[in-house]
Amino acid sequence: MKLLRLALVLAFGSSLFAASKAEVVKRLDASADVFNEIMATPDKGIPVELLERAHCIVIVPNLKKGGFIVGAKYGKGFITCKTGTAWSAPSAIRIEGGSIGAQIGAGEVDVVLVVMNEKGAEKLMKSEFTLGAEAGVMAGPVGRTTTAETDALMRAEMLSYSRSRGVFAGATLGGGTLRSDDEDNTALYGHPVEHRAVLMGKVAKPAAAAPLYTALHKYAVTSPGTKGERARKATP
């Protein structure tokens, strides 16, 4: 009887882990879909020249009603950073609190952060930091921009965007806490991983992230040396 109970407990635990991983993978697929849909119309998406110069990208799909607008503020997503000529494995994150600029409607909201410099990327390596307070965030430009406009925006550590009911725009974002989601990372990779190690390219990419990389390689081409200096300076 005791062996039967133990077997049932182990089976139940395994099913919970499997369900958790399935949920994380579903969110990973949703992140790829969000990025593809946003970039499908160049004149209304994130300028490609910004993506080419970006150090990291944060995608938080399907923030629920009230998230970042009023009331409860909570969302889950992923970060990936450039490591030389490739993108790192994705690290799961969650954002809690904060606010985002006015939205049309209050349904699901997709949020994208484009990290533009070394300083901003280093802050992403922390297990937790506050957007706006510890990291400069400003609304990003949409569509095709001139070089002058782009250069002016390079002063920001992070550019923020949101999409609600099909309307995509740069949006002010601040006050929220961005932290690594260790439970989701454990579910995705099958064992505990360090948030910083994932973003530094020290963790193998999961097969489940293939759709996300396809989207990133299509619109956010990496270039040699983009993040090589950080890799050399990184602590183990």
WODAUR-V946989 format. One record per residue. N is the residue number from 0. PHI is phi in radians with two decimals (999 if undefined). Layout:
BEGIN
((N,PHI) (N,PHI))
END
This chain:
BEGIN
((0,999) (1,-1.10) (2,-1.13) (3,-1.14) (4,-1.08) (5,-1.09) (6,-1.11) (7,-1.16) (8,-1.09) (9,-1.13) (10,-1.13) (11,-1.13) (12,-1.10) (13,-1.12) (14,-1.18) (15,-1.14) (16,-1.11) (17,-1.10) (18,-1.13) (19,-1.12) (20,-1.13) (21,-1.05) (22,-1.17) (23,-1.14) (24,-1.13) (25,-1.07) (26,-1.20) (27,-1.13) (28,-1.11) (29,-1.12) (30,-1.12) (31,-1.12) (32,-1.09) (33,-1.04) (34,-1.12) (35,-1.08) (36,-1.17) (37,-1.15) (38,-1.53) (39,-1.10) (40,-2.00) (41,-0.90) (42,-1.27) (43,-2.20) (44,-1.77) (45,-1.36) (46,-0.93) (47,-1.06) (48,-1.09) (49,-1.28) (50,-1.12) (51,-1.16) (52,-1.71) (53,-1.19) (54,-1.67) (55,-2.58) (56,-2.34) (57,-1.99) (58,-2.21) (59,-2.13) (60,-1.48) (61,1.00) (62,-1.10) (63,-1.33) (64,-0.88) (65,1.67) (66,-1.08) (67,1.20) (68,-1.95) (69,-2.52) (70,1.18) (71,-1.05) (72,-2.29) (73,-2.81) (74,-2.75) (75,-2.16) (76,-2.89) (77,-2.51) (78,-2.08) (79,-2.41) (80,-2.17) (81,-1.31) (82,-2.21) (83,1.25) (84,-1.86) (85,-2.47) (86,-1.69) (87,-1.24) (88,-1.09) (89,-1.39) (90,-1.95) (91,-1.26) (92,-2.40) (93,-2.35) (94,-2.10) (95,-2.27) (96,1.32) (97,1.48) (98,-2.61) (99,-2.32) (100,-0.93) (101,-0.90) (102,-2.04) (103,-1.54) (104,1.44) (105,-2.34) (106,-1.43) (107,-1.30) (108,-2.20) (109,-1.71) (110,-2.16) (111,-2.25) (112,-2.02) (113,-1.92) (114,-1.58) (115,-1.72) (116,-2.56) (117,-1.07) (118,-1.08) (119,-1.14) (120,-1.12) (121,-1.10) (122,-1.18) (123,-1.15) (124,-1.24) (125,-1.21) (126,-1.29) (127,-2.81) (128,-2.75) (129,-1.80) (130,-1.20) (131,1.56) (132,-1.47) (133,-1.66) (134,-2.41) (135,-1.26) (136,-2.21) (137,-2.41) (138,-1.09) (139,-1.51) (140,-1.36) (141,-2.07) (142,1.48) (143,-1.50) (144,-2.07) (145,-1.42) (146,-1.05) (147,-1.09) (148,-1.12) (149,-1.12) (150,-1.07) (151,-1.12) (152,-1.31) (153,-1.17) (154,-1.22) (155,-1.39) (156,-1.28) (157,-2.43) (158,-1.89) (159,-2.01) (160,-2.40) (161,-2.53) (162,-2.35) (163,-2.38) (164,0.93) (165,1.49) (166,-1.61) (167,-1.95) (168,-2.80) (169,-1.16) (170,-2.51) (171,-1.24) (172,-2.53) (173,-2.91) (174,1.51) (175,-1.40) (176,-1.75) (177,-1.81) (178,-2.40) (179,-1.21) (180,-1.83) (181,-1.12) (182,-1.16) (183,-1.16) (184,-1.13) (185,-1.11) (186,-1.14) (187,-1.21) (188,-1.66) (189,1.49) (190,-2.87) (191,-1.07) (192,-2.34) (193,-1.53) (194,-0.90) (195,-1.12) (196,-1.09) (197,-1.08) (198,-1.26) (199,-1.51) (200,1.44) (201,-1.65) (202,-2.11) (203,-1.08) (204,-1.25) (205,-1.33) (206,-1.04) (207,-1.12) (208,-1.52) (209,-0.91) (210,-1.06) (211,-1.17) (212,-1.17) (213,-1.04) (214,-1.17) (215,-1.13) (216,-1.17) (217,-1.32) (218,-2.01) (219,-2.13) (220,-1.14) (221,-1.52) (222,-2.38) (223,-0.98) (224,1.40) (225,-0.95) (226,-2.24) (227,-1.09) (228,-1.13) (229,-1.14) (230,-1.07) (231,-1.27) (232,-1.54) (233,-1.10) (234,-1.51) (235,-1.07))
END
